Amino acid sequence: MVNPVKRVVARRLRRSDVRRAAPALPNGFTLGNLFFGIFAIVSASHAEFARAVLFIVLGGVCDAFDGRIARATGTGSRFGVELDSLTDAISFGLAPAMIIYYSVLDREGGAWWLLVFLFTACAVIRLARFNVMQGGTPKRHFQGLPSPAAGGTLATYYWFSQTSFYNQTRIADLPWPDMVKVLMGGLAILMITNVPYPAFPKVGVRTWRGLAGLVVVVGSIVGIFRYGREFFFPAGIAYVLYGLTRAVALGLVDRIPTGDGLDDGADDDDGPSTRRGRDVVVGRRRRHGGRWVRLVPSPDADTRPTEREGDGEGLRDG
């Protein structure tokens, strides 16, 4: 018969071993992302571009799971956040840029390697800013184009360029080498802008947001199985344009005055709080003290601005 004391001690030891080993799982996925990023660079240097793009995609799969596993197991840490960013700088910054350099830019001659520097530098800056402002917290939006989206879109261009749709239609006549240079520079700049891009949607059936996320996920899976390598690059471009178009549209809406914000009468009874300039009301926000702030209606219907700054898009929702 097993001694009960020994059984309890062995159980506690097993539990402590599991706790110590748990952080290795998400960090293992992160290092797997790094492995695929390095392998992509090596493959691109040997002109194996299709394989190099595959490694970028596999790195993206690892990157999609490491943070979720860390949160599910309660092993998230500052170390993991920093390790993930350092890895992403290589896998989604340097590696995609090197794939495009070897497959497109190197054939053009000149100093186009500077685009590799620009893309990588913007990815590093974007990741450093993310760690300071959003790292380790749940979010609905990213501030700036996420580096995995930028790197994945850039890298999968090569896959797209090898498809029959690319080579047997009129789009093959477009000046793609010049367009790729513009695309590379544009993706780099978008990474360091404040354009909000939606995070990976939560899937569910109880809310409209969850249903929309379910449609996106199912549609992506169907698109991958239906179109294969033709799907990734157009999907990446659609994501890039969606965030950019949405930001421009919201910016235009913010400039459309509504309500009584543009009352130009000179004989109003505004109090001392508006002596420095009349407030301009736009939707549910007010231009107050040189910045946009939300309006929170009070019980007496007197709308007063709160002290919460931002563009109201929930960039740091918990």
GUVO-7037 format. One record per residue: x, y, z of N, C-alpha, C, O in turn. Coordinates in steps of 0.05 Angstrom, whole numbers, padded with zeros to 5 digits, always signed. Last residue first. Layout:
N
XYZXYZXYZXYZ;...
//
This chain:
318
-00201+00939-00449-00190+00917-00434-00206+00892-00438-00199+00871-00427;-00184+00980-00504-00205+00967-00489-00193+00943-00474-00178+00927-00486;-00154+01016-00533-00143+01003-00509-00164+00990-00492-00162+00990-00467;-00185+01036-00574-00159+01025-00580-00147+01010-00557-00130+00992-00561;-00238+01055-00581-00232+01033-00563-00206+01020-00569-00204+00995-00569;-00250+01100-00609-00251+01075-00624-00243+01051-00607-00241+01028-00617;-00246+01152-00590-00270+01137-00585-00272+01110-00598-00294+01099-00599;-00199+01178-00594-00217+01180-00617-00242+01163-00614-00257+01159-00633;-00181+01214-00534-00180+01193-00554-00200+01197-00576-00216+01215-00575;-00193+01225-00463-00185+01233-00490-00188+01209-00509-00196+01187-00501;-00239+01241-00414-00227+01219-00429-00219+01227-00457-00237+01236-00472;-00265+01278-00384-00236+01282-00387-00223+01259-00402-00198+01257-00403;-00327+01299-00417-00311+01285-00397-00281+01289-00402-00274+01302-00421;-00368+01356-00427-00347+01338-00436-00333+01324-00413-00329+01336-00392;-00439+01354-00419-00413+01365-00411-00391+01345-00419-00395+01321-00419;-00504+01373-00430-00482+01356-00440-00455+01369-00434-00450+01391-00442;-00557+01370-00392-00535+01389-00398-00511+01372-00405-00499+01359-00388;-00598+01338-00375-00595+01342-00404-00574+01362-00411-00573+01371-00434;-00597+01327-00322-00612+01351-00329-00608+01358-00359-00613+01381-00367;-00563+01282-00319-00593+01279-00315-00608+01303-00324-00631+01301-00332;-00517+01288-00375-00523+01289-00347-00553+01287-00344-00568+01290-00363;-00482+01253-00426-00506+01268-00418-00511+01266-00388-00510+01244-00377;-00418+01263-00444-00434+01245-00426-00458+01260-00417-00455+01279-00402;-00376+01264-00499-00398+01278-00485-00414+01258-00469-00423+01238-00480;-00305+01260-00504-00332+01249-00505-00351+01266-00490-00344+01281-00472;-00263+01307-00539-00270+01292-00515-00298+01282-00518-00314+01294-00532;-00209+01332-00575-00235+01319-00577-00240+01303-00551-00223+01288-00543;-00179+01396-00558-00178+01367-00563-00207+01357-00564-00225+01370-00555;-00181+01449-00544-00161+01441-00563-00159+01411-00568-00141+01402-00582;-00225+01453-00509-00198+01459-00499-00176+01449-00518-00155+01440-00508;-00263+01411-00547-00262+01426-00521-00233+01429-00512-00219+01410-00508;-00307+01388-00589-00281+01401-00590-00279+01419-00566-00292+01440-00565;-00342+01330-00571-00341+01359-00571-00312+01368-00573-00295+01357-00559;-00383+01275-00593-00358+01286-00583-00358+01317-00587-00373+01327-00603;-00423+01249-00619-00423+01248-00590-00398+01259-00578-00391+01252-00555;-00424+01293-00672-00435+01267-00662-00437+01268-00632-00452+01285-00621;-00390+01346-00652-00390+01328-00674-00400+01301-00664-00386+01288-00649;-00391+01413-00633-00401+01387-00627-00402+01370-00652-00412+01379-00673;-00345+01458-00612-00357+01448-00636-00365+01419-00630-00348+01402-00624;-00344+01515-00568-00341+01486-00572-00356+01478-00598-00377+01489-00604;-00312+01577-00580-00337+01562-00579-00331+01532-00584-00316+01526-00602;-00262+01602-00537-00270+01593-00564-00294+01575-00561-00296+01559-00542;-00253+01620-00487-00229+01615-00504-00237+01606-00532-00219+01602-00548;-00302+01621-00461-00290+01646-00469-00267+01642-00489-00261+01660-00506;-00329+01579-00440-00326+01580-00469-00314+01606-00479-00316+01613-00502;-00333+01587-00385-00319+01563-00395-00314+01563-00425-00297+01548-00435;-00365+01631-00374-00336+01635-00376-00321+01611-00387-00299+01614-00397;-00423+01616-00417-00409+01624-00392-00380+01627-00396-00370+01626-00419;-00463+01643-00468-00444+01624-00459-00429+01634-00435-00424+01658-00432;-00507+01667-00491-00503+01670-00462-00483+01650-00452-00486+01640-00429;-00499+01703-00553-00506+01680-00537-00499+01685-00508-00486+01705-00502;-00496+01738-00597-00508+01747-00573-00517+01722-00557-00540+01721-00547;-00476+01720-00645-00457+01734-00627-00469+01740-00600-00454+01747-00582;-00484+01658-00678-00496+01682-00666-00477+01694-00645-00464+01680-00630;-00468+01612-00702-00451+01635-00705-00464+01661-00694-00455+01683-00701;-00466+01547-00685-00483+01571-00682-00465+01595-00682-00449+01599-00664;-00443+01498-00692-00434+01520-00709-00452+01544-00707-00454+01559-00727;-00468+01462-00657-00440+01469-00652-00430+01492-00669-00411+01505-00661;-00518+01442-00653-00515+01471-00651-00487+01480-00649-00481+01502-00639;-00514+01387-00698-00525+01400-00675-00522+01430-00676-00523+01442-00698;-00449+01378-00730-00477+01372-00726-00487+01386-00701-00472+01397-00686;-00397+01383-00779-00411+01393-00755-00440+01385-00754-00454+01386-00774;-00351+01338-00798-00378+01347-00806-00392+01357-00781-00398+01341-00763;-00305+01315-00782-00303+01343-00791-00331+01354-00800-00333+01377-00808;-00315+01263-00771-00308+01281-00748-00308+01310-00756-00310+01328-00739;-00321+01244-00822-00345+01247-00805-00339+01265-00782-00356+01282-00774;-00267+01242-00837-00285+01260-00851-00311+01265-00835-00321+01287-00834;-00248+01203-00802-00237+01229-00801-00255+01250-00815-00258+01272-00805;-00278+01159-00819-00283+01170-00792-00271+01198-00789-00283+01215-00776;-00254+01153-00870-00282+01158-00867-00289+01170-00840-00305+01189-00839;-00201+01141-00856-00206+01165-00871-00236+01173-00869-00242+01196-00865;-00208+01093-00828-00197+01116-00814-00202+01142-00829-00209+01162-00816;-00229+01061-00869-00245+01067-00845-00235+01091-00830-00250+01108-00821;-00186+01059-00904-00211+01071-00912-00228+01079-00889-00240+01100-00888;-00149+01031-00871-00143+01058-00881-00168+01073-00889-00171+01096-00883;-00175+00982-00861-00167+01000-00839-00162+01028-00848-00169+01048-00834;-00181+00965-00914-00204+00968-00896-00197+00987-00874-00212+01006-00868;-00130+00960-00935-00148+00981-00946-00171+00986-00928-00181+01008-00926;-00112+00916-00904-00097+00941-00904-00116+00964-00913-00117+00985-00900;-00149+00876-00919-00147+00885-00891-00133+00912-00889-00142+00929-00874;-00138+00872-00974-00165+00880-00965-00164+00890-00936-00177+00910-00930;-00085+00854-00973-00091+00880-00984-00118+00890-00975-00121+00914-00969;-00096+00803-00951-00079+00822-00937-00084+00850-00947-00085+00869-00931;-00126+00780-00992-00138+00784-00966-00122+00804-00949-00134+00820-00935;-00089+00780-01035-00113+00797-01037-00126+00801-01009-00136+00823-01004;-00051+00742-01010-00044+00769-01016-00068+00788-01020-00068+00809-01008;-00083+00693-01002-00069+00708-00980-00063+00737-00987-00070+00755-00971;-00106+00667-01046-00123+00681-01027-00107+00700-01009-00118+00721-01002;-00073+00638-01078-00084+00662-01090-00099+00679-01069-00104+00703-01074;-00061+00592-01051-00042+00613-01049-00052+00639-01061-00041+00661-01056;-00129+00574-01046-00102+00567-01039-00084+00592-01037-00091+00611-01023;-00183+00576-01056-00165+00590-01075-00135+00585-01068-00118+00591-01085;-00208+00542-01019-00219+00545-01046-00198+00556-01065-00195+00546-01088;-00181+00544-00971-00185+00518-00984-00194+00521-01013-00188+00503-01030;-00183+00600-00963-00157+00586-00964-00160+00559-00978-00143+00552-00995;-00238+00610-00962-00221+00622-00983-00194+00608-00986-00184+00605-01008;-00254+00582-00916-00264+00574-00943-00247+00585-00965-00241+00571-00985;-00226+00612-00878-00220+00583-00881-00230+00574-00909-00215+00559-00923;-00250+00662-00885-00222+00659-00890-00214+00630-00894-00198+00623-00912;-00304+00651-00871-00297+00660-00898-00268+00657-00905-00260+00649-00927;-00297+00638-00817-00306+00617-00836-00300+00625-00865-00291+00608-00881;-00278+00688-00799-00262+00664-00795-00271+00643-00815-00254+00631-00829;-00321+00723-00813-00294+00728-00822-00277+00703-00821-00262+00696-00840;-00364+00700-00785-00365+00702-00815-00337+00706-00826-00330+00694-00846;-00346+00707-00733-00351+00680-00743-00351+00680-00773-00340+00662-00786;-00346+00763-00729-00321+00749-00727-00323+00720-00738-00305+00710-00750;-00401+00771-00733-00383+00782-00754-00356+00768-00753-00345+00762-00774;-00417+00747-00686-00426+00736-00711-00409+00746-00734-00402+00730-00752;-00393+00781-00649-00385+00754-00650-00393+00740-00676-00378+00724-00687;-00421+00828-00660-00392+00828-00663-00382+00799-00666-00365+00793-00682;-00473+00814-00646-00467+00820-00674-00437+00819-00679-00428+00810-00701;-00473+00758-00599-00472+00786-00606-00466+00790-00636-00457+00771-00649;-00476+00703-00597-00493+00718-00580-00494+00748-00586-00513+00762-00579;-00440+00673-00624-00466+00675-00636-00485+00692-00619-00508+00695-00627;-00369+00683-00639-00392+00677-00622-00418+00680-00637-00418+00688-00660;-00301+00701-00638-00322+00686-00651-00344+00680-00631-00338+00672-00608;-00268+00762-00643-00277+00741-00626-00301+00728-00639-00320+00741-00648;-00219+00779-00694-00246+00780-00682-00252+00756-00664-00242+00734-00668;-00158+00810-00683-00170+00785-00692-00198+00783-00678-00200+00785-00654;-00168+00882-00687-00154+00858-00678-00169+00833-00688-00190+00835-00700;-00170+00933-00737-00183+00914-00719-00166+00891-00712-00151+00880-00729;-00129+00991-00733-00135+00966-00748-00148+00946-00728-00139+00943-00706;-00124+01061-00736-00133+01037-00721-00140+01014-00739-00155+01017-00759;-00067+01097-00750-00091+01086-00762-00099+01061-00746-00083+01043-00743;-00021+01123-00734-00042+01119-00714-00068+01108-00725-00088+01109-00712;+00038+01093-00763+00017+01113-00762-00002+01106-00738+00002+01087-00724;+00073+01053-00771+00080+01072-00751+00060+01095-00750+00065+01116-00736;+00052+01021-00812+00059+01008-00786+00064+01029-00764+00060+01023-00741;+00049+01054-00856+00024+01048-00841+00030+01035-00814+00014+01038-00796;+00102+01053-00874+00092+01077-00862+00067+01072-00845+00063+01083-00824;+00104+01000-00895+00123+01009-00874+00112+01033-00859+00113+01035-00835;+00066+01001-00934+00062+00983-00911+00080+00992-00888+00072+00991-00864;+00091+01037-00970+00066+01044-00957+00060+01027-00933+00051+01037-00912;+00138+01010-00985+00140+01035-00971+00114+01042-00956+00115+01052-00934;+00113+00966-01011+00131+00962-00989+00135+00987-00972+00135+00986-00947;+00083+00992-01051+00070+00976-01031+00088+00972-01006+00079+00975-00984;+00124+01014-01082+00105+01032-01069+00091+01017-01046+00087+01028-01024;+00148+00966-01099+00164+00986-01084+00145+01005-01068+00150+01011-01045;+00106+00943-01127+00116+00930-01103+00133+00949-01086+00131+00948-01061;+00102+00978-01170+00080+00977-01150+00089+00963-01125+00079+00971-01103;+00148+00966-01198+00145+00993-01186+00123+00993-01165+00126+01006-01144;+00136+00912-01212+00160+00919-01197+00159+00947-01184+00167+00950-01161;+00085+00918-01240+00086+00907-01213+00112+00912-01199+00112+00917-01175;+00052+00951-01279+00080+00954-01272+00085+00944-01244+00090+00960-01225;+00007+00903-01311+00012+00926-01293+00042+00927-01286+00056+00907-01286;-00001+00857-01338+00011+00879-01353+00016+00904-01336+00028+00923-01345;-00027+00823-01304+00002+00818-01309+00015+00840-01324+00039+00843-01323;-00079+00837-01306-00064+00849-01285-00034+00843-01288-00017+00857-01275;-00103+00808-01346-00092+00834-01353-00076+00846-01331-00060+00865-01335;-00081+00739-01337-00101+00761-01339-00087+00787-01344-00063+00789-01346;-00043+00702-01326-00060+00698-01349-00082+00718-01352-00101+00714-01367;-00015+00713-01279+00000+00711-01303-00017+00709-01329-00007+00714-01351;-00053+00715-01237-00034+00736-01241-00022+00736-01269-00019+00757-01281;-00080+00666-01243-00095+00691-01244-00077+00715-01248-00085+00734-01262;-00039+00630-01235-00049+00633-01262-00066+00659-01264-00066+00671-01286;+00014+00654-01191-00012+00641-01196-00021+00646-01225-00011+00664-01239;+00058+00681-01175+00062+00655-01188+00036+00641-01196+00037+00619-01206;+00043+00724-01146+00055+00729-01172+00060+00704-01188+00066+00704-01212;+00027+00703-01098+00006+00713-01116+00018+00717-01144+00004+00712-01164;+00077+00691-01075+00058+00670-01081+00037+00679-01102+00032+00665-01121;+00094+00744-01070+00108+00726-01088+00091+00702-01095+00090+00694-01118;+00060+00767-01032+00059+00777-01060+00073+00757-01079+00064+00753-01101;+00071+00748-00983+00053+00731-00999+00049+00743-01027+00036+00731-01044;+00102+00790-00961+00114+00765-00968+00097+00749-00988+00107+00737-01007;+00064+00831-00951+00087+00835-00968+00098+00809-00978+00104+00806-01002;+00028+00806-00915+00019+00817-00941+00042+00820-00960+00039+00814-00984;+00063+00794-00873+00049+00773-00887+00039+00782-00914+00041+00767-00934;+00079+00845-00856+00099+00826-00866+00086+00804-00882+00097+00795-00903;+00029+00867-00840+00046+00880-00860+00066+00860-00872+00069+00859-00897;+00011+00829-00802-00005+00835-00826+00012+00848-00848+00009+00841-00871;+00053+00831-00764+00047+00806-00778+00031+00811-00804+00035+00797-00824;+00050+00887-00749+00073+00878-00764+00067+00850-00777+00076+00846-00800;-00012+00923-00757+00005+00903-00743+00027+00892-00761+00023+00888-00785;-00015+00992-00769-00018+00966-00781+00000+00946-00766+00024+00951-00763;-00039+01029-00711-00021+01025-00733-00024+00996-00744-00035+00979-00731;-00061+01001-00657-00054+01028-00666-00032+01025-00687-00009+01020-00680;-00113+00954-00661-00085+00960-00659-00080+00988-00669-00094+00998-00687;-00172+00938-00623-00159+00951-00646-00129+00954-00640-00120+00955-00617;-00186+00910-00579-00203+00907-00603-00190+00919-00627-00196+00911-00650;-00146+00873-00532-00152+00897-00547-00171+00890-00571-00171+00868-00580;-00113+00857-00470-00132+00850-00492-00140+00876-00506-00141+00897-00495;-00043+00870-00462-00070+00876-00454-00089+00867-00477-00082+00870-00501;+00011+00865-00477+00001+00849-00455-00028+00854-00447-00036+00843-00426;+00020+00931-00504+00030+00904-00499+00018+00890-00474+00016+00903-00453;+00006+00983-00515-00014+00963-00516-00006+00935-00508-00022+00917-00506;+00051+01018-00506+00023+01028-00505+00002+01006-00502-00018+01010-00489;+00100+00991-00507+00096+01013-00488+00066+01019-00484+00058+01025-00462;+00093+00954-00548+00100+00945-00521+00094+00966-00500+00085+00960-00478;+00083+00988-00592+00063+00970-00583+00068+00961-00554+00050+00959-00538;+00133+01013-00598+00110+01029-00589+00088+01011-00579+00074+01019-00560;+00162+00968-00615+00170+00981-00591+00147+00999-00580+00142+00999-00556;+00135+00956-00663+00134+00937-00641+00142+00950-00615+00131+00943-00594;+00146+01003-00694+00119+00996-00688+00117+00976-00664+00099+00979-00647;+00202+00999-00697+00190+01022-00683+00161+01015-00675+00152+01021-00653;+00206+00952-00727+00218+00953-00701+00205+00976-00684+00199+00972-00661;+00180+00967-00775+00169+00945-00759+00180+00946-00731+00165+00941-00712;+00213+01008-00791+00186+01015-00784+00173+00992-00768+00158+00997-00749;+00259+00978-00803+00260+00999-00782+00232+01006-00773+00227+01009-00749;+00242+00946-00845+00250+00934-00820+00250+00954-00797+00241+00948-00775;+00230+00985-00884+00209+00967-00875+00217+00955-00848+00200+00954-00830;+00281+01010-00890+00257+01025-00882+00236+01007-00871+00224+01013-00850;+00315+00967-00906+00320+00982-00881+00295+00996-00872+00288+00995-00848;+00290+00956-00955+00292+00935-00934+00296+00948-00907+00284+00940-00887;+00299+01003-00981+00271+00997-00974+00270+00974-00954+00252+00973-00937;+00353+01000-00990+00344+01019-00970+00314+01014-00963+00306+01021-00940;+00359+00967-01033+00361+00954-01007+00353+00974-00984+00347+00965-00962;+00360+00998-01077+00333+00991-01067+00335+00975-01041+00314+00971-01029;+00401+01025-01106+00401+01023-01076+00374+01017-01065+00366+01029-01045;+00412+00985-01166+00409+01009-01150+00409+01004-01120+00415+00982-01111;+00370+00930-01191+00395+00945-01187+00391+00970-01171+00368+00975-01162;+00328+00896-01199+00325+00924-01209+00352+00939-01208+00355+00958-01223;+00337+00850-01173+00338+00849-01202+00337+00877-01215+00344+00881-01238;+00328+00863-01121+00355+00857-01129+00358+00857-01159+00380+00862-01170;+00272+00866-01118+00288+00890-01117+00316+00886-01127+00328+00903-01140;+00252+00811-01123+00243+00833-01140+00264+00855-01141+00273+00863-01162;+00275+00771-01091+00258+00763-01113+00251+00786-01132+00246+00781-01155;+00306+00797-01052+00319+00777-01069+00302+00770-01093+00313+00764-01115;+00267+00833-01030+00293+00843-01041+00305+00822-01060+00313+00829-01082;+00227+00799-01013+00221+00818-01035+00247+00828-01047+00249+00833-01071;+00256+00774-00972+00244+00758-00993+00238+00776-01017+00244+00768-01040;+00270+00817-00939+00291+00803-00953+00280+00785-00976+00292+00783-00997;+00219+00830-00919+00234+00849-00935+00256+00836-00951+00261+00844-00974;+00207+00784-00889+00191+00790-00913+00205+00810-00931+00204+00809-00956;+00251+00788-00849+00248+00766-00867+00231+00772-00892+00239+00767-00914;+00245+00838-00820+00268+00833-00837+00263+00811-00858+00270+00814-00881;+00189+00832-00801+00202+00856-00809+00224+00850-00829+00222+00857-00853;+00171+00783-00785+00152+00799-00800+00164+00827-00808+00150+00843-00821;+00216+00760-00760+00198+00743-00776+00180+00760-00794+00173+00751-00816;+00241+00803-00732+00256+00787-00752+00236+00773-00771+00240+00775-00795;+00201+00824-00700+00218+00842-00715+00234+00828-00737+00239+00839-00759;+00182+00780-00673+00166+00791-00695+00182+00810-00712+00178+00812-00737;+00222+00774-00634+00218+00753-00655+00203+00764-00679+00210+00759-00702;+00214+00819-00604+00240+00815-00616+00238+00794-00639+00251+00797-00660;+00161+00808-00586+00167+00831-00604+00194+00828-00618+00196+00835-00641;+00168+00762-00555+00150+00762-00578+00156+00785-00597+00156+00781-00622;+00200+00782-00514+00210+00761-00532+00194+00759-00557+00205+00756-00579;+00165+00818-00490+00190+00828-00502+00201+00807-00522+00210+00814-00544;+00126+00782-00471+00119+00805-00489+00143+00814-00504+00142+00819-00528;+00155+00749-00437+00142+00738-00461+00135+00759-00481+00137+00755-00505;+00170+00786-00397+00190+00772-00413+00179+00761-00439+00191+00764-00460;+00122+00798-00375+00136+00819-00390+00157+00807-00407+00163+00816-00429;+00076+00743-00385+00096+00758-00370+00108+00779-00387+00105+00779-00412;+00027+00692-00378+00036+00716-00391+00055+00731-00373+00051+00733-00349;+00004+00647-00358+00033+00648-00357+00044+00673-00372+00068+00674-00378;-00048+00628-00361-00041+00647-00340-00011+00650-00336-00002+00656-00314;-00065+00597-00402-00051+00583-00380-00043+00601-00358-00031+00592-00338;-00087+00636-00435-00104+00613-00426-00091+00598-00403-00105+00588-00385;-00045+00670-00445-00068+00680-00430-00085+00657-00419-00095+00658-00397;-00011+00636-00473-00001+00648-00449-00024+00658-00432-00024+00656-00407;-00043+00623-00517-00035+00602-00498-00026+00614-00472-00032+00603-00451;-00045+00673-00541-00070+00661-00532-00064+00638-00512-00078+00635-00492;+00009+00682-00555-00004+00699-00536-00029+00687-00524-00035+00690-00501;+00017+00639-00592+00033+00641-00567+00020+00659-00546+00019+00652-00523;-00015+00638-00638-00022+00620-00615-00006+00626-00590-00016+00620-00568;+00004+00672-00675-00025+00674-00668-00031+00658-00643-00051+00665-00630;+00056+00656-00683+00051+00681-00670+00022+00684-00661+00016+00698-00641;+00047+00608-00711+00059+00607-00685+00053+00633-00669+00047+00632-00645;+00026+00632-00758+00010+00613-00743+00021+00611-00714+00005+00612-00695;+00071+00661-00775+00047+00675-00768+00028+00658-00751+00015+00667-00733;+00105+00619-00789+00112+00637-00767+00088+00653-00757+00085+00657-00733;+00077+00602-00833+00078+00584-00810+00087+00600-00785+00077+00594-00763;+00086+00646-00867+00059+00639-00859+00059+00621-00834+00043+00625-00816;+00141+00642-00872+00130+00667-00860+00101+00661-00851+00093+00670-00829;+00145+00593-00898+00156+00596-00871+00146+00621-00857+00142+00621-00832;+00123+00607-00947+00110+00587-00930+00120+00589-00901+00104+00586-00883;+00163+00640-00966+00137+00652-00960+00121+00632-00942+00107+00641-00923;+00203+00602-00975+00208+00624-00956+00181+00636-00948+00177+00642-00924;+00182+00571-01016+00185+00559-00990+00189+00581-00968+00179+00578-00946;+00183+00609-01056+00157+00598-01048+00160+00585-01021+00141+00588-01004;+00239+00620-01061+00221+00641-01051+00194+00629-01042+00182+00639-01022;+00295+00603-01061+00272+00586-01056+00250+00603-01045+00243+00601-01021;+00343+00630-01066+00323+00633-01088+00300+00614-01085+00287+00608-01105;+00374+00630-01022+00379+00608-01041+00359+00608-01064+00357+00589-01079;+00352+00671-00993+00379+00675-01003+00387+00654-01023+00405+00658-01039;+00304+00647-00978+00303+00669-00998+00331+00674-01010+00334+00680-01033;+00323+00611-00939+00311+00601-00964+00310+00622-00986+00315+00616-01009;+00340+00648-00900+00359+00629-00913+00348+00619-00939+00363+00617-00959;+00291+00672-00887+00314+00688-00898+00334+00670-00912+00343+00677-00934;+00263+00628-00867+00253+00642-00891+00275+00659-00904+00277+00660-00928;+00292+00614-00822+00292+00595-00845+00282+00609-00870+00291+00602-00892;+00279+00658-00790+00307+00654-00799+00308+00635-00823+00323+00640-00842;+00224+00648-00785+00233+00673-00796+00262+00671-00806+00268+00680-00828;+00222+00598-00760+00212+00600-00787+00221+00626-00800+00226+00627-00824;+00246+00613-00710+00258+00592-00727+00248+00595-00756+00265+00594-00775;+00208+00649-00691+00235+00658-00697+00249+00638-00716+00263+00646-00735;+00165+00614-00682+00162+00636-00701+00190+00647-00709+00194+00652-00733;+00189+00583-00642+00182+00571-00668+00178+00592-00689+00186+00588-00712;+00190+00621-00602+00216+00613-00614+00211+00598-00640+00228+00599-00658;+00135+00621-00592+00149+00645-00600+00175+00639-00614+00182+00650-00634;+00126+00568-00576+00113+00578-00600+00127+00603-00611+00131+00606-00635;+00156+00571-00529+00164+00552-00550+00151+00560-00576+00164+00558-00597;+00127+00606-00499+00153+00615-00508+00164+00596-00530+00179+00605-00547;+00082+00574-00487+00079+00598-00505+00106+00608-00515+00108+00616-00538;+00113+00533-00457+00095+00527-00480+00091+00552-00498+00097+00550-00522;+00140+00552-00414+00156+00542-00437+00138+00538-00461+00148+00539-00484;+00105+00563-00373+00114+00585-00390+00130+00576-00414+00132+00591-00434;+00098+00509-00350+00077+00521-00366+00087+00545-00383+00080+00546-00406;+00137+00490-00317+00140+00483-00345+00120+00498-00362+00124+00500-00387;+00121+00506-00266+00147+00516-00277+00149+00511-00307+00162+00527-00321;+00072+00479-00263+00073+00508-00262+00098+00519-00273+00098+00539-00287;+00091+00426-00265+00074+00436-00286+00074+00466-00287+00075+00478-00308;+00119+00424-00217+00134+00420-00242+00117+00430-00266+00128+00443-00284;+00078+00430-00181+00098+00451-00182+00114+00449-00208+00121+00469-00220;+00050+00381-00190+00037+00407-00195+00057+00429-00198+00054+00447-00215;+00088+00344-00173+00080+00344-00201+00066+00371-00208+00071+00381-00230;+00092+00357-00119+00116+00360-00136+00108+00361-00165+00118+00377-00181;+00041+00343-00102+00050+00371-00101+00074+00376-00118+00076+00397-00131;+00044+00288-00110+00024+00304-00124+00032+00333-00125+00030+00347-00145;+00084+00273-00074+00088+00269-00103+00069+00286-00119+00076+00297-00140;+00058+00286-00025+00083+00300-00033+00088+00297-00063+00096+00316-00076;+00015+00250-00027+00010+00279-00026+00035+00294-00035+00033+00313-00051;+00044+00201-00026+00026+00207-00048+00020+00237-00050+00020+00248-00072;+00070+00203+00022+00086+00203-00002+00069+00210-00026+00078+00224-00045;+00024+00199+00055+00042+00223+00057+00058+00225+00031+00061+00247+00020;+00004+00148+00045-00011+00173+00037+00005+00198+00037+00001+00216+00021;+00042+00097+00016+00040+00115+00038+00025+00140+00030+00033+00153+00011;+00010+00044-00017+00026+00069-00019+00021+00087+00005-00002+00091+00013;+00017-00024+00000+00000+00000+00000+00017+00025+00000+00037+00027+00015;
//
